[in-house]
């Protein structure tokens, strides 16, 4: 059985990050100069190593920073067309979209008791709503591209949700490690892998997380 590989690429640094604003669908204006250099460094690495050679599809969220990242690395993936899908977007903010981080925190301070079913700002997406959306997108890729290698230019929140889901982590509880995939890092999953410990071939494997050696010195 040929394994299905999904490689999640966090976008390069965005202008929203650089300017410290909430970068939702309205607030996102693409990559910063640093973000473009990070994506170019990843492209050069992939072209040199060939580690993602044979990729059959390249997806991106509909946010400009993810689309731009995907477009920059596409030449190292056989110039694949970028397929846009909102299921791979970062959490959808509501009324806070486009505000500065400082103003956002002032209007809607973090709750003392976090609830995955409560949005922080009016009209925003909850943790569990995003979890459902991301799961739908990832499941669709597995079904559509079984036995293939697929690359997805997405966001830190999407990568974190993949970890919560496929590592069966609970979002609740006061004590847990901070998961921080940095800009243009690679996180890779494999499905249908033969386990060395059993005869099952439906094993889910986290191959790598936060692989960002290419941005050293950028």
Buried (B, 14 or more C-beta within 10 A) or exposed (E): EEBBBBBBBBBBBBBBBBEEBBBBBEBBBBBBEBBBBBBBBBBEBBBEEEEBEEBBBBBBBBBBBBBBBBBBBBEBBEEBEBBBBEBBBBBBBBBBBBBBBEEBEEEBEEEEEEEEEEBBBEEBBBBEBBBEBBBEBBEEBBEEBEEBBBBBBBBBBBBBBBBBBBEEBEEEEEEEEEBEBEBBBBBBBBBBBEEEEEEEEEBBBEBEBBBBEBBEEB
